[in-house]
Amino acid sequence: MRIARRAERIEPFYVMEVAKAASDLARDVARSDRPMVFLNIGEPDFTAPPLVREAAERAIRAGATQYTHATGLDALRERISGWYRQRFGLDVPAARIVVTAGASAALQLACLALIEAGDQVLMPDPSYPCNRHFVSAAEGEAVLVPTTAADRFQLSAAAVEANWNERTRGVLLASPSNPTGTSIEPDELKRIHQVVRARGGITLIDEIYLGLSYEERFGHSALALGEDVISVNSFSKYFNMTGWRLGWLVAPTELVPVLERLAQNLFICPSTVAQQAALACFEPDSIAEYEQRRAQFKARRDWFIPALDELGLPVPVAPDGAFYAWADCSHWCQALGVPGSWELAFQIMDKAHVAVTPGRDFGSADTRRFIRFSTASSMAQLEEAVRRLREMAP
């Protein structure tokens, strides 16, 4: 069978490949006194809160399960608009909001609407691998620009200027970022957008972890920079609805009909039950629950990062959001005689029964030196993981 070249260009999602290996090993050790501790997947251990689950049950009992508009329920778009107003002080009209089948669908729609074959999109290295594959699937080319701890592992305006050429279409950013949990400094983000705008490009920003910002100066949406910014968001992370597959994007008014046309053909509509449930995300009791959970995620970060430093797995830039730790494992690799984080991840999995994610997925700019830990697991799980890592520490 002949496989399309666009499919061949998509590399495996190594996070999931490692997860499969961890699951296989976990079955073997399930009956032992050291079951696998999973710190590899970025999925909150919290599930949807009670009001959300109850709303889904009501929708099913009432038979409210038929197609919605391709852009989502009007009521949900209004609720999201209200959240921007309440949380960020922004006036984001519901008409600019397109509800999607997860943030992945939002990114796919944006890329298909805006990227021509051969267009280049600048992204930081390291960054979330699927984002570059959305660009590739639209026949574009993701250009990974190496970053360092001094850059907070984020693009700078100077780097955007230096790498811009006649084929560059724009930038795809993430703030806070996966895998680093770092955000772009607000003034730097403003400068980046000014560079992009001056060249007639697009600023597309993944803000799916924005609700999980822990420092006031970073807890602001890029939408404040102007209506030409395109922001992608999700109900998966802050709202704890990972398997419900629901997200949204905010786009310039003139782009919405284009996105709607694409969504009609590619997805018809997002899950109706998920949308009905998500209406309850914005109830005061639900928001209070989410804020308590955000405080718990912050407490996990505050405990886990120093623990990694003590183990010889330093985190060069403290994460200010999300639930990740991008740890330098070069000392461990050298001491244990392994070439890089890929091999080290499997050794940790085998010896300590702790599943972690090697840097390989996230780019090539020195990523062999890094391992990503997810702090989305409970404090008890994090403490157990640290105890086991301390036992095998070189």
C-alpha positions in Angstrom: 0.0 0.0 0.0 1.3 3.4 -0.9 1.4 5.8 2.0 1.0 9.6 1.5 4.2 11.6 1.9 2.5 13.9 4.5 1.8 10.9 6.7 5.4 9.6 6.4 6.7 13.0 7.5 4.9 12.7 10.9 7.3 11.2 13.4 6.0 8.8 16.1 4.7 10.6 19.2 7.5 9.3 21.5 5.7 10.4 24.6 3.0 7.8 23.8 5.6 5.2 22.7 7.3 5.5 26.1 3.8 5.4 27.8 3.1 2.1 26.0 6.4 0.6 27.2 5.6 1.8 30.7 2.2 0.3 30.7 3.6 -3.0 29.5 6.1 -3.0 32.3 3.5 -1.9 34.8 1.4 -5.0 34.1 4.4 -7.1 35.0 5.0 -5.3 38.3 1.4 -4.7 39.2 1.5 -7.4 41.8 4.8 -6.4 43.3 5.4 -4.0 46.1 6.6 -1.4 43.6 3.9 -0.7 41.1 4.7 1.8 38.4 4.6 5.5 39.2 3.6 7.5 36.1 5.2 10.9 35.8 5.2 10.8 32.0 1.8 12.0 30.8 0.5 15.5 31.2 -2.9 14.6 32.4 -4.3 15.9 35.7 -5.1 13.3 38.3 -8.3 15.3 39.0 -11.3 14.6 36.8 -14.2 16.9 35.9 -15.9 18.3 39.1 -19.4 17.2 40.3 -21.4 20.0 38.5 -19.8 19.1 35.2 -20.5 15.4 35.5 -24.0 16.1 36.6 -24.6 18.4 33.6 -23.4 15.6 31.3 -25.8 13.2 32.9 -28.7 15.7 32.6 -27.9 16.2 28.9 -28.0 12.4 28.2 -31.2 11.9 30.1 -32.8 14.8 28.3 -31.6 13.5 24.9 -29.6 16.7 24.3 -27.1 14.8 22.2 -27.7 15.9 18.6 -25.5 18.0 16.4 -24.7 21.6 17.4 -23.5 24.4 15.2 -20.0 23.7 13.9 -18.7 26.6 16.0 -20.3 25.2 19.1 -23.2 25.9 21.4 -24.0 29.7 21.5 -24.4 29.4 25.3 -20.9 27.9 25.7 -19.3 30.5 23.5 -21.0 33.1 25.7 -19.7 31.4 28.9 -16.1 31.3 27.5 -16.5 35.0 26.6 -17.5 35.7 30.2 -14.5 33.8 31.5 -12.2 36.0 29.6 -13.9 39.0 31.0 -14.0 37.7 34.6 -10.5 36.1 34.7 -8.4 38.4 32.4 -10.4 41.6 32.1 -10.7 41.1 28.3 -13.7 41.8 26.1 -13.6 38.8 23.7 -16.9 38.7 21.8 -18.5 35.2 21.6 -18.7 35.7 17.8 -14.8 35.3 17.7 -14.9 32.0 19.7 -15.0 28.7 17.9 -15.5 25.6 20.0 -13.6 22.6 18.8 -13.0 18.9 19.3 -10.1 19.6 21.7 -7.2 22.1 21.2 -5.8 19.7 18.6 -8.7 20.3 16.3 -8.4 24.1 17.0 -4.7 24.0 15.9 -5.6 21.9 12.9 -8.3 24.3 11.8 -6.0 27.3 12.2 -3.2 25.7 10.3 -5.4 24.6 7.4 -7.0 28.0 7.2 -3.7 30.0 7.2 -0.8 27.9 5.9 0.0 27.3 2.3 2.3 24.5 1.0 5.9 25.6 1.6 5.1 28.2 4.3 7.4 28.2 7.3 6.3 28.7 10.8 8.8 29.5 13.6 8.6 27.6 16.8 10.9 27.3 19.9 13.0 24.2 20.3 12.0 22.5 22.7 8.3 22.6 22.1 5.3 20.3 22.0 5.8 17.9 19.1 2.2 17.7 17.9 2.1 21.4 17.3 4.8 21.1 14.6 3.0 18.2 13.1 -0.2 20.3 12.6 2.0 22.6 10.5 3.4 19.7 8.5 -0.1 18.3 8.0 -1.1 21.6 6.4 1.9 21.2 4.0 3.9 23.8 5.9 7.3 23.5 7.5 7.9 24.0 11.2 11.2 25.7 11.7 12.5 24.9 15.2 14.6 27.7 16.6 17.0 26.6 19.3 16.4 28.2 22.7 18.2 28.1 26.0 17.5 28.7 29.7 18.5 32.3 29.2 15.5 32.6 26.9 13.2 30.7 29.3 13.2 28.1 26.5 11.0 30.5 24.5 11.4 32.5 21.3 12.5 36.1 21.5 11.7 38.9 19.2 15.4 39.0 18.1 15.3 35.3 17.2 12.1 35.8 15.2 13.7 38.6 13.3 16.9 36.7 12.7 15.0 33.6 11.3 12.3 35.4 9.3 12.6 35.0 5.5 10.4 35.3 2.4 8.7 31.9 3.2 7.9 32.7 6.8 4.2 32.8 7.6 4.3 33.5 11.3 5.0 32.0 14.7 3.4 29.2 16.8 4.1 29.8 20.4 3.0 28.2 23.7 2.8 30.1 27.0 3.0 28.3 29.4 4.9 25.8 27.5 5.0 22.0 27.3 7.6 20.6 28.1 9.1 23.4 30.2 6.2 25.0 32.0 7.7 28.4 31.3 5.9 31.4 29.9 7.0 34.2 27.6 7.8 37.4 29.4 4.9 39.8 28.6 7.1 42.6 27.2 9.0 40.0 25.0 5.7 38.6 23.8 4.6 42.1 22.8 7.8 42.6 20.9 7.4 39.3 19.1 3.9 40.2 18.0 5.1 43.6 16.8 7.8 41.9 14.6 5.3 39.4 13.2 2.6 42.1 12.6 5.1 44.4 10.8 5.8 41.6 8.4 2.1 40.7 7.8 2.5 37.4 9.6 0.3 35.4 12.0 0.8 35.1 15.8 -0.7 31.8 16.8 -0.4 31.0 20.5 -1.2 27.8 22.4 -2.6 28.9 25.8 -4.0 25.6 27.0 -2.1 25.9 30.3 -2.9 29.6 30.9 -5.4 28.8 33.6 -2.6 27.0 35.5 -0.3 30.1 35.8 1.2 30.5 39.2 2.7 34.0 38.9 0.6 37.1 38.4 2.9 38.6 35.7 2.4 35.6 33.5 -1.3 35.0 34.0 -2.5 37.1 31.1 -3.8 36.1 27.7 -1.9 37.2 24.5 -5.3 38.3 23.2 -4.7 41.6 25.0 -2.2 42.4 22.3 -4.9 42.8 19.6 -7.6 41.1 17.6 -5.0 39.8 15.1 -3.7 37.3 17.7 -5.1 33.8 17.4 -5.3 31.9 20.7 -5.9 28.2 21.2 -7.3 26.9 24.5 -8.7 23.7 26.0 -11.0 22.2 28.6 -8.4 19.5 29.3 -5.9 21.1 31.6 -7.3 23.8 33.9 -10.8 22.4 33.5 -9.8 18.8 34.0 -11.8 17.4 31.1 -9.0 15.5 29.2 -11.0 12.6 27.7 -14.0 14.8 26.8 -12.0 16.2 23.9 -13.2 19.8 23.9 -11.3 23.0 23.2 -11.7 26.4 21.5 -9.9 29.1 19.6 -10.3 32.8 19.5 -9.7 34.2 16.0 -10.1 37.6 14.2 -13.7 38.1 13.1 -13.0 37.7 9.4 -11.4 34.3 10.0 -14.3 32.8 11.8 -16.4 31.9 8.7 -13.4 30.2 7.2 -12.9 28.1 10.3 -16.6 27.3 10.5 -16.6 26.1 6.9 -13.6 23.8 7.6 -15.1 22.6 10.9 -18.4 21.7 9.1 -16.5 19.5 6.7 -13.9 18.0 8.9 -15.7 17.6 12.3 -19.4 18.6 11.8 -19.3 19.7 15.5 -17.6 19.1 18.8 -19.2 16.5 21.2 -22.6 17.8 22.2 -22.5 16.0 25.6 -19.1 17.5 26.3 -20.3 20.9 25.4 -23.4 20.6 27.6 -21.2 19.5 30.5 -18.7 22.3 29.9 -21.4 24.9 30.5 -21.1 23.9 34.2 -17.3 24.6 34.3 -18.0 28.3 34.7 -20.4 28.0 37.7 -19.0 29.7 40.8 -18.7 26.4 42.7 -16.8 24.8 39.8 -14.4 27.8 39.5 -13.8 27.6 43.2 -12.9 23.9 42.8 -10.6 24.6 40.0 -8.8 27.3 41.9 -8.3 24.9 44.9 -6.8 22.4 42.4 -4.6 25.0 40.9 -3.2 25.7 44.4 -2.5 22.0 44.8 -0.6 21.9 41.4 1.4 24.9 42.6 2.2 23.1 45.9 3.4 20.0 44.0 5.7 22.2 41.9 7.1 24.0 44.9 7.9 20.6 46.6 9.1 18.7 43.5 11.5 21.1 41.9 13.8 21.4 44.9 13.7 17.7 45.3 14.9 17.2 41.8 17.7 19.7 42.4 18.8 17.7 45.4 18.9 14.5 43.3 21.2 16.0 40.7 18.4 16.6 38.2 18.3 20.5 38.2 15.6 22.4 36.5 17.3 25.4 34.8 14.2 27.6 34.7 11.5 27.2 37.3 8.2 26.5 35.7 5.7 29.3 36.3 2.7 27.3 35.0 1.4 24.0 33.8 2.6 20.8 35.6 6.0 19.9 34.1 9.6 20.0 35.2 12.2 20.1 32.4 15.2 18.6 34.3 18.8 18.5 33.1 19.9 14.8 33.4 23.4 15.1 32.0 25.0 14.3 35.3 23.0 11.1 35.6 23.7 10.1 32.0 27.4 10.5 32.5 27.5 8.8 35.9 25.4 5.8 34.7 27.1 5.5 31.4 24.1 6.1 29.1 24.3 8.4 26.0 21.2 10.5 26.7 17.8 10.9 28.2 16.1 8.4 26.0 18.2 5.5 27.3 18.1 7.0 30.9 14.3 7.1 30.8 14.1 3.4 30.1 16.7 2.7 32.8 14.7 4.7 35.4 11.5 2.9 34.3 13.2 -0.5 34.7 15.1 0.1 37.9 12.9 2.5 39.8 9.5 1.8 38.2 9.0 5.5 37.5 7.8 6.4 34.1 9.3 9.7 32.7 9.5 11.3 29.3 12.8 11.8 27.5 13.5 15.0 25.7 13.6 13.4 22.3 10.0 14.3 21.5 10.4 18.0 22.0 13.1 19.0 19.5 16.8 18.6 18.9 18.3 21.6 20.6 20.3 19.8 23.4 17.1 17.8 24.3 19.2 14.6 24.9 20.2 16.3 28.1 16.7 16.7 29.4 13.9 14.7 30.9 10.4 15.9 31.4 8.6 15.0 34.6 4.9 15.6 35.0 3.7 16.9 38.3 0.1 16.2 37.5 0.1 13.2 39.8 -0.7 13.3 43.5 1.8 14.5 46.1 1.9 10.9 47.4 3.0 9.7 44.0 5.6 12.5 43.6 7.0 11.6 47.1 7.2 7.9 46.2 8.9 8.7 42.9 11.5 10.9 44.6 12.2 8.2 47.2 12.8 5.6 44.4 15.0 8.0 42.4 17.0 8.8 45.5 17.7 5.0 45.8 19.2 4.8 42.3 20.8 8.2 42.1 24.4 8.1 41.1 
